[in-house]
Amino acid sequence: MPQGKYYDSKLKEEILEQIKTSGKSVAQIARDYGIIPKTVYNWLRSGVPKSNPILEINRLRRQNDELIKLVGELTFDLKKKR
């Protein structure tokens, strides 16, 4: 059975920190670092305490950004019609 690739712990920490703070998707960050997303998800599963759901927080941030953008567009359209 082939062994997986080894990643330095500092690199893992850097990637996980970006997931927490950047608002980018795991897939995008993994692509930026040339790592398959499954590897990053495994790191998240193994190192994230139950009380700090990073993936959920990140998803909610992206959803919030989308909703703010939508509200802005609707407000603009509404003012334009007046």
Sequence and secondary structure as in RCSB ss.txt:
>XXXX:A:sequence
MPQGKYYDSKLKEEILEQIKTSGKSVAQIARDYGIIPKTVYNWLRSGVPKSNPILEINRLRRQNDELIKLVGELT
FDLKKKR
>XXXX:A:secstr
        HHHHHHHHHHHHHH   HHHHHHHHT  HHHHHHHHHHH  TT  HHHHHHHHHHHHHHHHHHHHHH
HHHHHH 
